[in-house]
Amino acid sequence: MALFFDSGWFDAKLSASHLSRGDLARALGVSEKELADIWKDQRELSARDVALMAALLNATPQEIAHHAGVSTPVPSANPSLANMETRLLRVERELLEIKSLLMAQKNGKP
């Protein structure tokens, strides 16, 4: 379990990225209850979670790990896969943004 989760920092990063906790939960493939457990230090982040959150929140994996707690794993950099992983995370973020826009449009929000 993480030793400290800086929920204020994560909420600010979500806001700056125009994302909600629900958006982040969907991107991570967890329920909103599971994400709430992360916010309360009751669920550990995986290295994949750290990498995805870094891409979505425009932060480094080290920043995510630092604000999530010192025991959170930081994904190792594999130079041969780094470019592909970065591109994939960018595509996943763009898909999430598109889904959010479509949901907003479906719900009648501008």
Sequence and secondary structure as in RCSB ss.txt:
>XXXX:A:sequence
MALFFDSGWFDAKLSASHLSRGDLARALGVSEKELADIWKDQRELSARDVALMAALLNATPQEIAHHAGVSTPVP
SANPSLANMETRLLRVERELLEIKSLLMAQKNGKP
>XXXX:A:secstr
  S   HHHHHHHHHHTT  HHHHHHHHT  HHHHHHHHTT S   HHHHHHHHHHTT  HHHHHHHH TTS   
   HHHHHHHHHHHHHHHHHHHHHHHHHHHHTT  
